[in-house]
């Protein structure tokens, strides 16, 4: 399929012309990413020892959403194929991203921690394999929780939520949740910097105290976050009942 | 392993989950298309996702939204 034919297919799908013929053409296009996907996933698993979970091909529903929402052509969609790595914290995230960036010569990085997308925080490493793009999402556990939370809310409540729209109360709480994740990242960095500073000598009592304080802070904030998420579940259930 | 998930977004529930071995990439892709065509025929709007993971447990960790409710997502991580 030429680029022009591909973009015309995208236009038809965008307009809602999801005929069997168009579905079959889209499926053929998705299949072409198989080799590039296998190449990257093999390298990530075998050279970096990372466990990945992959999406061999973006679903038609997700492609349609993207074409309708953004002014992109089908040939420009970057995440037809990709995989995901979930790591413990921001330091591990930085380490994995650095390793990924050295995996091939044709790679670009989108850091959604410095520029979150509607609250979404992660780092995406995009590989260009002979003209085909394969996206590797690297998320910390908390960034991942935010993303899953936001996706689920979008699924069951309003698909616009993940694009920063929808009921005010939900949009506000997602923003607050994302800001909290950012605070956790700062704490993780501070903690690591302190540990590194005192790693070669015996920890001074004051440093030890500081580290304990930061760790306690982290645990307390995490417990508070879980409590607020549980409250949010109740609020969302109530909103859904009202809508019905 | 390859997992083909037919997911009802509105109700937040999996309708079907089909497992394929790594050597069945082509069959899995064919099956994805077959479900999408069937949905099209019936006028059903659902997400048909084709995913891959070392195990189902790994998939359930990285793609929790398909498997869990909002309430269980809020459990401690």
Interface residues (C-beta under 8 A of the other chain):
Chain A: X18 X19 X20 X23 X24 X27 X30 X31 X34 X41 X51 X52 X53 X54 X55 X56 X57 X59 X60 X61 X62 X83 X84 X86 X141 X142 X144 X145 X148 X149 X151 X152 X153 X154 X155 X156 X159 X222 X226 X229 X230 X232 X233 X236
Chain B: X2 X9 X10 X11 X12 X25 X28 X29 X32 X33 X36 X37 X40 X41 X45 X46 X47 X48 X49 X50 X51 X52 X53 X54 X58 X59 X61 X62 X63 X64 X65 X68 X69 X70 X71 X73 X74 X75 X76 X77
